[in-house]
């Protein structure tokens, strides 16, 4: 075996040092601790106490408006249409009366040619004067013949004939008086006046057209100061309405809103219930009456034929707890809210919900402790309810509660938060 050269021994030393360095680095790396994970971020979640106040249960329906008074204006005599001294779509005044006395006959809407009917009046007046003259003559003949009969120069048959002539003349006078009255009425009908106060539609005929008695529709008028609201309710709600009413049905409050209105600004009273239930729908027709109001431009806000939303109050008011609607979640058909416990952890709580109020708050049932059959439900007035961020939460999750007033629709969203209190 030959001896190694100095160069070979030097290479072996370098290789050994390299191996030792690699092993030492590996041992040191094995002894290092793994990096620690960053602490979990606790989410900041808005919470609020439920609001307690008096509320009234209600039901909402779709309805339509109709005029309290509506008149189709037709010609009552035949003739040529001469004038229409009213503006289309304007408001007209109806007659004003004091007992049997007419203080104002109503605004003039149409005028039909009166000359033929004025001639009929003149003819009827002349006929009446003729019959009155014949009556005077018959009376004179009777008196003369009676004097002759009294002295034995006349006959009883002539007296009977004279008496019949008097009765016949009286009958002709009554007939002529009736004809004169009819002629005067027809002459008056040539001026068509507003029978009610309200808003008039357009005119359907222009001057020069021939209109027919009781057939030609000239225009329509609807009253505007009050408006009916018709809607249908189901039998169950109707029975609840009857059971919850403490007085007459006219004391039942009905609220209404038209398209584009927030809430139900129009307040009315129930004034009609139909006498039967519709067997095909199981509903009964109700009607409420509302005071109409003018907009800033002077136009009436409510018009006949509008589709409206109607809110019917059911029973009296009662004390209830309310939370904003977005604080309520759904879980397989069940409603729930999250409440915050003393450890700032959210707890799942079932609730039963009621009607949504105009300010965006919804009625929930009061707190009920759990039993063997039912878990606890409802919310206590002093508990903090989560009012935002529900999708990112789960039961027992720790949060940083941001306490504030219960947000409402009128507050424009969430109310300003308060400083969090230590639990």
NORHU-V660271 format. One record per residue. N is the residue number from 0. RES is the residue in three letters. PHI is phi as a letter, one per 20 degrees, with the letter a starting at -180 (* if undefined). PSI is psi in whole degrees, -180 to 180 (none if undefined). OMEGA is omega as a letter, one per 30 degrees, with the letter a starting at -180 (NA if undefined). Layout:
n=[N:N]
res=[RES:RES]
phi=[PHI:PHI]
psi=[PSI:PSI]
omega=[OMEGA:OMEGA]
//
This chain:
n=[0:1:2:3:4:5:6:7:8:9:10:11:12:13:14:15:16:17:18:19:20:21:22:23:24:25:26:27:28:29:30:31:32:33:34:35:36:37:38:39:40:41:42:43:44:45:46:47:48:49:50:51:52:53:54:55:56:57:58:59:60:61:62:63:64:65:66:67:68:69:70:71:72:73:74:75:76:77:78:79:80:81:82:83:84:85:86:87:88:89:90:91:92:93:94:95:96:97:98:99:100:101:102:103:104:105:106:107:108:109:110:111:112:113:114:115:116:117:118:119:120:121:122:123:124:125:126:127:128:129:130:131:132:133:134:135:136:137:138:139:140:141:142:143:144:145:146:147:148:149:150:151:152:153:154:155:156:157:158:159:160:161:162:163:164:165:166:167:168:169:170:171:172:173:174:175:176:177:178:179:180:181:182:183:184:185:186:187:188:189:190:191:192:193:194:195:196:197:198:199:200:201:202:203:204:205:206:207:208:209:210:211:212:213:214:215:216:217:218:219:220:221:222:223:224:225:226:227:228:229:230:231:232:233:234:235:236:237:238:239:240:241:242:243:244:245:246:247:248:249:250:251:252:253:254:255:256:257:258:259:260:261:262:263:264:265:266:267:268:269:270:271:272:273:274:275:276:277:278:279:280:281:282:283:284:285:286:287:288:289:290:291:292:293:294:295:296:297:298:299:300:301:302:303:304:305:306:307:308:309:310:311:312:313:314:315:316:317:318:319:320:321:322:323:324:325:326:327:328:329:330:331:332:333:334:335:336:337:338:339:340:341:342:343:344:345:346:347:348:349:350:351:352:353:354:355:356:357:358:359:360:361:362:363:364:365:366:367:368:369:370:371:372:373:374:375:376:377:378:379:380:381:382:383:384:385:386:387:388:389:390:391:392:393:394:395:396:397:398:399:400:401:402:403:404:405:406:407:408:409:410:411:412:413:414:415:416:417:418:419:420:421:422]
res=[UNK:UNK:UNK:UNK:UNK:UNK:UNK:UNK:UNK:UNK:UNK:UNK:UNK:UNK:UNK:UNK:UNK:UNK:UNK:UNK:UNK:UNK:UNK:UNK:UNK:UNK:UNK:UNK:UNK:UNK:UNK:UNK:UNK:UNK:UNK:UNK:UNK:UNK:UNK:UNK:UNK:UNK:UNK:UNK:UNK:UNK:UNK:UNK:UNK:UNK:UNK:UNK:UNK:UNK:UNK:UNK:UNK:UNK:UNK:UNK:UNK:UNK:UNK:UNK:UNK:UNK:UNK:UNK:UNK:UNK:UNK:UNK:UNK:UNK:UNK:UNK:UNK:UNK:UNK:UNK:UNK:UNK:UNK:UNK:UNK:UNK:UNK:UNK:UNK:UNK:UNK:UNK:UNK:UNK:UNK:UNK:UNK:UNK:UNK:UNK:UNK:UNK:UNK:UNK:UNK:UNK:UNK:UNK:UNK:UNK:UNK:UNK:UNK:UNK:UNK:UNK:UNK:UNK:UNK:UNK:UNK:UNK:UNK:UNK:UNK:UNK:UNK:UNK:UNK:UNK:UNK:UNK:UNK:UNK:UNK:UNK:UNK:UNK:UNK:UNK:UNK:UNK:UNK:UNK:UNK:UNK:UNK:UNK:UNK:UNK:UNK:UNK:UNK:UNK:UNK:UNK:UNK:UNK:UNK:UNK:UNK:UNK:UNK:UNK:UNK:UNK:UNK:UNK:UNK:UNK:UNK:UNK:UNK:UNK:UNK:UNK:UNK:UNK:UNK:UNK:UNK:UNK:UNK:UNK:UNK:UNK:UNK:UNK:UNK:UNK:UNK:UNK:UNK:UNK:UNK:UNK:UNK:UNK:UNK:UNK:UNK:UNK:UNK:UNK:UNK:UNK:UNK:UNK:UNK:UNK:UNK:UNK:UNK:UNK:UNK:UNK:UNK:UNK:UNK:UNK:UNK:UNK:UNK:UNK:UNK:UNK:UNK:UNK:UNK:UNK:UNK:UNK:UNK:UNK:UNK:UNK:UNK:UNK:UNK:UNK:UNK:UNK:UNK:UNK:UNK:UNK:UNK:UNK:UNK:UNK:UNK:UNK:UNK:UNK:UNK:UNK:UNK:UNK:UNK:UNK:UNK:UNK:UNK:UNK:UNK:UNK:UNK:UNK:UNK:UNK:UNK:UNK:UNK:UNK:UNK:UNK:UNK:UNK:UNK:UNK:UNK:UNK:UNK:UNK:UNK:UNK:UNK:UNK:UNK:UNK:UNK:UNK:UNK:UNK:UNK:UNK:UNK:UNK:UNK:UNK:UNK:UNK:UNK:UNK:UNK:UNK:UNK:UNK:UNK:UNK:UNK:UNK:UNK:UNK:UNK:UNK:UNK:UNK:UNK:UNK:UNK:UNK:UNK:UNK:UNK:UNK:UNK:UNK:UNK:UNK:UNK:UNK:UNK:UNK:UNK:UNK:UNK:UNK:UNK:UNK:UNK:UNK:UNK:UNK:UNK:UNK:UNK:UNK:UNK:UNK:UNK:UNK:UNK:UNK:UNK:UNK:UNK:UNK:UNK:UNK:UNK:UNK:UNK:UNK:UNK:UNK:UNK:UNK:UNK:UNK:UNK:UNK:UNK:UNK:UNK:UNK:UNK:UNK:UNK:UNK:UNK:UNK:UNK:UNK:UNK:UNK:UNK:UNK:UNK:UNK:UNK:UNK:UNK:UNK:UNK:UNK:UNK:UNK:UNK:UNK:UNK:UNK:UNK:UNK:UNK:UNK:UNK:UNK:UNK:UNK:UNK:UNK:UNK:UNK:UNK:UNK:UNK:UNK:UNK:UNK:UNK:UNK:UNK]
phi=[*:e:f:f:e:g:f:f:f:f:f:f:f:f:f:f:f:f:f:f:f:f:f:f:f:f:f:f:f:f:e:f:e:f:f:f:f:f:f:f:e:e:f:e:c:f:c:b:f:f:e:d:a:e:c:c:f:b:c:d:b:d:c:b:e:b:f:f:c:b:c:e:e:c:f:d:c:e:r:e:f:d:b:c:e:b:e:f:m:e:e:c:d:e:f:d:c:c:m:e:e:e:e:b:f:o:f:f:d:c:c:e:g:e:g:f:e:f:f:f:f:f:f:f:f:f:f:f:f:f:f:f:f:f:f:f:f:f:f:f:f:f:f:f:f:f:f:f:f:f:d:n:d:c:d:f:f:f:f:f:f:f:f:f:f:f:f:f:f:f:f:f:f:f:f:f:f:f:f:f:f:f:f:f:f:f:f:f:f:f:d:e:d:f:f:c:e:r:d:e:e:f:e:e:c:d:g:o:f:e:d:d:f:m:c:f:e:e:a:c:c:c:f:c:f:c:c:e:c:d:b:d:c:f:f:f:f:f:f:f:f:f:f:e:e:e:c:f:f:f:e:f:e:c:d:b:b:d:g:n:e:e:m:c:f:e:d:b:c:f:c:b:c:f:e:b:e:f:f:f:d:m:c:c:e:c:c:c:d:c:f:e:c:e:f:f:e:n:f:f:f:d:c:f:n:f:e:c:e:d:d:d:f:d:m:e:e:b:f:b:e:c:c:f:f:f:e:d:d:c:c:l:n:d:e:b:c:d:d:d:e:f:e:m:d:e:c:f:c:f:b:d:d:d:f:e:e:f:e:n:e:d:f:c:f:f:f:c:f:f:c:f:d:c:f:f:b:m:c:f:f:e:e:e:d:f:d:a:m:g:f:e:d:b:g:m:f:e:c:d:f:d:f:a:f:f:f:c:f:f:e:m:p:f:f:g:f:d:f:f:e:f:e]
psi=[122:149:145:150:158:-35:-37:-44:-34:-38:-37:-37:-44:-41:-39:-43:-39:-42:-43:-39:-40:-43:-39:-41:-38:-40:-41:-40:-34:-26:-6:143:143:151:140:143:149:143:145:141:126:118:145:121:133:137:154:156:145:150:136:129:172:134:166:132:149:165:145:142:166:133:-169:156:157:152:144:-41:137:130:132:116:118:158:136:-6:158:138:-178:130:125:-41:155:81:49:156:137:135:7:173:138:158:135:-177:151:131:150:96:-123:1:127:113:-32:129:-9:155:143:127:-47:154:124:148:115:-12:-45:-35:-27:-36:-37:-36:-44:-41:-43:-37:-42:-42:-39:-42:-37:-46:-33:-38:-41:-34:-39:-43:-43:-36:-40:-43:-40:-43:-42:-46:-29:-39:-39:-39:-36:-28:9:14:2:172:155:-31:-36:-37:-40:-38:-42:-39:-39:-37:-37:-47:-40:-40:-39:-41:-42:-35:-44:-39:-41:-37:-41:-40:-39:-41:-42:-40:-40:-38:-45:-37:-40:-32:-12:-17:111:117:160:121:-20:163:138:-160:129:148:-166:165:140:-12:149:163:143:-18:147:124:149:149:125:16:-46:120:120:-42:-179:154:136:140:152:-20:-31:155:139:148:116:138:159:136:151:162:-39:-46:-37:-42:-37:-37:-43:-40:-29:-7:125:-13:-150:162:-20:-14:-7:126:132:132:152:150:145:175:130:-7:144:135:-154:81:-18:122:130:-175:145:131:-1:137:130:159:6:158:138:112:-23:-26:-16:26:163:140:132:158:138:155:136:145:131:151:156:144:178:-29:5:-9:153:140:-38:134:151:142:0:142:132:162:131:134:121:121:134:110:-173:-179:158:162:133:160:143:144:160:144:-31:-10:-7:126:170:137:96:47:-8:144:145:163:164:130:154:128:-172:-20:14:35:142:141:137:131:121:148:154:131:153:-148:147:127:169:-27:13:3:146:141:134:159:153:169:137:126:155:156:-176:-26:-28:136:165:151:169:-179:139:152:-27:-3:151:126:133:127:13:157:27:-39:-26:4:160:156:141:7:133:137:169:101:133:98:138:178:153:122:147:170:-32:-19:-2:27:-148:139:159:132:153:168:136:141:149:132:none]
omega=[a:l:a:l:l:a:a:l:a:l:l:l:l:l:l:l:l:l:l:l:l:l:l:l:l:l:l:l:l:a:l:l:l:l:a:l:l:l:a:l:l:a:l:a:l:l:a:l:l:l:l:l:l:l:l:l:a:l:a:a:l:a:l:a:l:a:l:l:l:a:l:a:a:l:l:l:l:l:a:l:a:a:l:a:l:l:l:l:a:l:a:l:l:a:l:a:l:a:l:a:l:l:l:a:a:a:l:a:a:l:l:a:a:a:l:a:l:l:l:l:l:l:l:l:l:l:l:l:l:a:l:l:l:l:l:l:l:l:l:l:l:a:a:a:l:l:l:l:a:l:l:a:a:a:l:l:l:l:l:l:l:l:l:l:l:l:l:l:l:l:l:l:l:l:l:l:l:l:l:l:l:l:l:l:l:l:l:a:l:l:a:a:a:l:l:l:a:a:a:l:l:l:a:l:l:a:a:l:l:l:a:a:l:a:a:l:a:l:l:l:l:l:a:a:l:a:l:l:a:l:a:l:l:a:a:l:l:l:l:l:l:a:a:a:a:a:l:a:l:l:l:a:l:l:a:l:l:a:l:l:l:a:l:a:a:a:l:a:l:a:l:l:a:a:l:l:l:a:a:a:a:a:l:a:l:l:l:l:a:l:l:l:l:l:a:l:l:l:l:a:a:l:l:l:l:l:a:l:a:l:a:l:a:l:a:a:l:a:a:l:a:l:l:a:a:l:a:l:l:a:a:l:l:l:a:l:l:l:a:a:a:l:a:l:a:l:l:a:l:l:l:a:l:a:l:a:a:a:l:l:a:l:l:a:l:a:l:l:a:l:l:a:a:l:l:a:a:a:l:l:a:a:l:a:l:a:l:l:a:a:a:a:l:a:l:l:l:a:l:a:l:a:l:l:a:l:l:l:a:l:l:l:a:l:l:a:l:l:a:l:l:l:NA]
//
